[in-house]
Structure formats: structure tokens, C-alpha cells
């Protein structure tokens, strides 16, 4: 009997000692802190609308017609900057078919644009977020007018820095979460391709020494893009409805160009994250719009 009492007493001692050692190890090796995983926001929108195209290099008339475009956007918070910085990528493709006022001539145009920007995130009031930042972007495009026999082609090359602001507002309607977003993009300084007045592309191909890239700012280039969107959640996806207004106008070497378009679009958006070979047990997600 005394032997079993001594054995049980020793087991209690060992249990108390193991508990004390466990507490020491717990304080010596604390649990890893929660890590916020930045979620990627991505949307794809297909749009259609009306456009007006004027290029004095090809014609003295303004052409009007219909255009189609594709807008791809990706945005996410970055890990540095105390969670106050967000990165955005914009990919834009546009193609249009337009007619002169008498509907006797047709022209075709297309543009491919890409922009990468960094934004500082502000949350002045609940449910409203503001982002302000700068972008580095470029445009590559062309206008083709088969009616012109000598110069049927006008190239468009534009690169530079833009300023951009985004306003995001989340609210509920009939117990459904909705999100309205507005973005304004205005190019500031950059370089624009333009031949001399009366200079043909044949002469450009003969290695003419005339400079073709010209410094552009508000004195010879006026560009603005307004994008308004509404996000509607549905089971399995989020529907994005957009309206975009775009103005692009230049006046360089006596040549004037102007494009005005209004587009309505529909697409889908989603949030996702990628794991680069590391296992995270304790985390929480971070949305760029929160």
C-alpha cells in the first residue's frame, strides 16, 4: 500500500513538473503572429459603345461609329508601406469601325494600352475608401483609312506618367452588399509619336533624321479617362457593370487628332490569392477595397 501511494505521489510530481516545463516552452517559443495575406482583385469587362475619330493626317472630316473594347484590371495591397499602398495593373484593348459624315468612306482603328500604378490608400469615413497615385503607361495603336492611296495609315505611340484617383463606396440595398467605384486617369508628361506636317511614312522609312517622338504635356496633349462601375454579388461570381468615357486629343507639328468614346460594359470580378511555396497556418485576408 505504501509503495502504491509513493508511486502515485511521484506521478503527481512528474505531472506538475511537466506542466511547468510546458509553460516555460510556451513563453520561450510564442505562437507565430497572424499574417495578412493580400488578396488579388481581378476583373474582366467587355464593352461596346460609340466613338468619334478625327485625324487631320488622314482626313479633314470626323468619323463616327461603333467600337468594342476589353478592359482587364488587377489590383492588390503590397506588403510594404504599412498596408497603405496598393498596386494596380490595367490592360485595355479597343477596336473601332467608323464612317465619314456622308457614309461614303470607312476607317478602322485599334489601340492597345497598359499601365502600372501605385496608390496610397485613405479611409476618411466608414464604407468609403480613396486611393491616389501615379501610373507609368503606354499606348500603341493605329488608324487605317483605305480611301487614302498615298497615306492610308496613321500610327499612334504614347508613353509617360499619369495621375489617378479612385473612390470606392460600399453599401447595402435590400440586404445585398453593393460596391460603387469611380476612377479618373489623366496623363501628365510623356512622349508622343508624330510625323511632320505633310511627311509620308515612305519618307520616314528612308531613315529621315527628323525627330518623331515629341515631348507631350498639357500644352499639346489632352487626355482623360473616367470609369464608373457597380459590383453586384451573385452566388459563385460577382457581376461588374461599367461606364467609361475617354478623351484623347493631341496637336503636334500642325497635326490634330481627337478620339471621344462612350462605352458600356459588362464583366465579372473576383478575389484570389497565390501561395509561393510556403505554408501559412495563422492568417487573415486583406482586400484592396476594405
C-alpha positions in Angstrom: 0.0 0.0 0.0 2.7 2.4 0.9 4.5 1.5 -2.3 1.5 2.4 -4.5 1.0 5.7 -2.5 4.6 6.6 -3.1 4.3 5.8 -6.9 1.1 7.9 -7.3 2.7 10.7 -5.4 5.7 10.6 -7.7 3.4 10.6 -10.8 1.7 13.8 -9.5 5.1 15.3 -9.1 6.1 14.5 -12.6 2.8 15.9 -14.0 3.3 19.1 -12.1 6.9 19.4 -13.4 5.8 18.6 -17.0 3.2 21.4 -16.8 5.7 23.9 -15.5 8.2 23.0 -18.3 5.3 23.3 -20.9 4.5 26.8 -19.7 8.2 27.8 -19.9 8.4 26.4 -23.5 5.2 28.3 -24.4 6.7 31.6 -23.3 10.1 30.8 -24.8 8.6 30.0 -28.2 5.5 32.1 -28.8 2.9 31.2 -31.5 3.6 32.9 -34.8 1.7 36.2 -35.3 -1.1 36.4 -37.7 0.0 37.3 -41.2 -2.4 39.2 -43.5 -2.4 37.7 -47.0 -3.0 40.3 -49.7 -5.8 39.2 -52.0 -5.6 39.9 -55.7 -8.6 41.7 -57.2 -9.2 40.9 -60.9 -11.9 41.9 -63.3 -12.5 41.3 -67.0 -15.0 43.6 -68.8 -16.2 43.6 -72.4 -17.7 46.9 -73.6 -19.4 48.4 -76.6 -20.3 52.0 -77.5 -20.0 54.9 -79.8 -16.8 56.7 -80.8 -15.7 59.7 -82.8 -12.3 59.7 -84.5 -10.6 62.7 -86.1 -7.1 62.6 -87.5 -6.0 65.5 -89.8 -3.1 63.5 -91.1 -5.7 61.2 -92.9 -8.8 63.3 -93.4 -10.3 66.7 -92.6 -13.5 65.0 -91.6 -14.6 63.4 -88.3 -15.5 59.8 -88.5 -18.1 58.2 -86.2 -19.1 54.6 -85.5 -19.1 51.7 -83.1 -16.3 50.3 -81.1 -15.6 47.2 -78.9 -13.1 47.0 -76.1 -11.7 44.7 -73.5 -10.7 46.0 -70.0 -8.6 43.8 -67.7 -7.8 45.1 -64.2 -5.7 43.6 -61.4 -5.2 45.2 -58.1 -3.8 44.2 -54.7 -2.3 45.6 -51.5 1.5 45.4 -51.3 3.3 44.1 -48.3 5.4 47.1 -47.6 4.1 50.6 -46.7 2.3 49.6 -43.6 -0.6 48.2 -45.7 -1.3 51.7 -47.1 0.0 51.1 -50.6 -1.9 49.3 -53.4 -0.6 48.3 -56.9 -2.8 48.3 -60.0 -2.4 46.9 -63.5 -4.7 48.0 -66.3 -4.8 46.3 -69.7 -7.0 47.9 -72.4 -7.7 46.8 -76.0 -10.0 48.8 -78.3 -11.1 48.4 -81.9 -13.5 50.6 -83.9 -15.1 50.9 -87.3 -16.2 54.4 -88.3 -17.8 56.2 -91.2 -17.4 59.8 -92.6 -20.5 62.1 -92.3 -21.7 61.1 -95.8 -21.2 57.4 -95.1 -19.1 57.0 -98.2 -15.8 56.1 -96.6 -14.8 53.8 -93.7 -11.8 53.8 -91.4 -10.6 51.3 -88.9 -8.7 52.0 -85.7 -7.3 50.0 -82.8 -5.4 50.7 -79.6 -3.5 48.6 -77.1 -2.8 50.2 -73.7 -1.1 49.1 -70.5 -0.5 50.9 -67.2 1.0 50.0 -63.9 0.4 52.3 -60.9 1.0 52.6 -57.1 -1.7 54.2 -54.9 -1.8 55.5 -51.4 -4.9 54.2 -49.5 -7.1 56.5 -47.4 -10.3 55.8 -45.5 -11.8 59.1 -44.5 -15.1 57.7 -43.3 -16.7 54.3 -42.9 -17.6 52.5 -46.2 -15.6 55.0 -48.3 -12.1 54.5 -49.5 -9.9 56.9 -51.5 -6.8 56.0 -53.4 -4.5 58.5 -55.1 -1.3 57.6 -57.0 0.7 57.7 -60.2 0.9 55.3 -63.2 3.5 54.5 -65.8 1.7 53.7 -69.0 2.0 53.3 -72.7 -0.3 53.2 -75.8 0.3 51.5 -79.2 -2.3 51.9 -81.9 -3.2 52.9 -85.5 -5.9 54.3 -87.7 -6.3 52.9 -91.2 -8.3 54.7 -94.0 -8.3 52.6 -97.2 -9.7 55.6 -99.1 -6.3 57.3 -99.0 -3.9 55.9 -101.6 -0.8 57.7 -100.6 -1.0 57.8 -96.8 -3.7 55.4 -95.6 -2.1 54.7 -92.2 -1.5 56.8 -89.1 0.4 55.2 -86.2 -0.2 56.1 -82.5 2.6 55.7 -79.9 2.3 57.3 -76.5 4.2 56.7 -73.2 4.5 58.6 -70.0 3.3 59.2 -66.4 -0.3 59.5 -65.3 -2.0 60.7 -62.2 -5.0 58.7 -61.0 -7.6 58.8 -58.2 -10.1 56.1 -57.1 -13.1 56.5 -54.9 -14.8 53.3 -53.6 -18.1 53.2 -51.7 -19.7 50.1 -50.2 -23.4 50.0 -49.2 -26.3 47.6 -48.9 -29.6 47.6 -50.8 -32.3 45.1 -50.0 -29.8 43.3 -47.7 -27.4 42.8 -50.6 -23.8 44.3 -50.5 -23.1 46.6 -53.4 -20.0 48.5 -54.4 -19.7 51.6 -56.5 -16.3 52.7 -57.8 -15.1 55.7 -59.8 -11.6 56.1 -61.3 -10.1 59.1 -63.1 -6.8 58.9 -65.1 -5.1 61.9 -66.5 -1.7 61.7 -68.3 0.8 64.5 -67.3 4.1 64.2 -69.1 5.4 61.8 -71.7 6.4 61.3 -75.3 4.1 61.1 -78.3 4.9 59.9 -81.9 4.0 62.3 -84.6 5.4 62.9 -88.1 5.9 66.3 -89.6 3.1 68.0 -91.4 3.0 66.5 -94.9 5.6 63.9 -94.1 4.8 60.5 -95.5 5.6 57.2 -93.9 7.6 56.4 -97.0 9.9 59.3 -96.1 10.1 58.1 -92.5 11.2 54.7 -93.8 14.1 56.3 -95.7 15.7 57.0 -92.3 14.8 60.6 -92.2 16.6 62.5 -89.4 13.5 64.4 -88.4 12.6 63.6 -84.7 9.5 61.5 -84.5 8.9 61.4 -80.7 7.9 64.7 -79.1 7.6 65.8 -75.5 3.9 65.9 -74.5 2.2 67.6 -71.7 -0.9 69.7 -71.1 0.2 72.2 -73.8 -0.2 69.8 -76.7 -2.0 66.7 -75.3 -5.4 66.5 -73.5 -6.3 63.1 -72.3 -8.8 61.9 -69.6 -10.4 58.6 -68.8 -13.4 58.3 -66.5 -14.5 54.8 -65.3 -17.6 54.3 -63.2 -18.5 50.7 -62.1 -21.0 48.9 -60.0 -20.3 45.4 -58.5 -23.2 43.1 -57.9 -22.5 39.8 -56.0 -24.1 36.6 -57.1 -23.6 33.0 -56.0 -20.3 31.9 -57.4 -19.3 35.2 -59.1 -19.5 39.0 -58.9 -21.0 40.9 -61.8 -19.4 44.2 -62.8 -21.2 46.8 -64.8 -19.2 49.8 -66.2 -19.5 53.0 -68.0 -16.3 54.6 -69.4 -15.8 57.9 -71.1 -12.4 58.5 -72.8 -11.0 61.7 -74.4 -7.7 61.6 -76.3 -6.6 64.7 -78.2 -3.2 66.0 -79.4 -1.9 68.9 -81.5 1.7 68.4 -82.6 3.5 69.6 -85.7 0.3 71.2 -87.0 -1.5 67.8 -86.9 -4.6 67.3 -84.8 -6.0 64.1 -83.5 -9.1 63.5 -81.4 -10.9 60.5 -80.1 -14.0 60.6 -77.9 -15.7 57.4 -76.9 -18.5 56.4 -74.5 -18.7 52.7 -73.6 -21.0 50.5 -71.5 -19.5 47.2 -70.4 -20.3 44.0 -68.5 -18.0 41.5 -66.9 -17.0 39.6 -63.8 -14.7 40.2 -60.9 -13.1 38.0 -58.2 -10.7 38.0 -55.3 -8.0 35.3 -55.1 -4.5 34.7 -53.6 -1.4 32.8 -54.6 0.9 30.8 -52.4 4.6 30.8 -53.3 5.9 27.6 -51.7 5.2 28.4 -48.1 2.7 27.1 -45.6 0.8 29.6 -43.5 -1.2 28.3 -40.6 -2.4 31.5 -39.0 -3.5 34.3 -41.3 -6.3 36.6 -42.3 -7.1 38.0 -45.8 -6.6 41.6 -46.8 -8.8 43.2 -49.5 -7.6 46.2 -51.5 -11.1 47.7 -51.1 -11.9 47.4 -47.4 
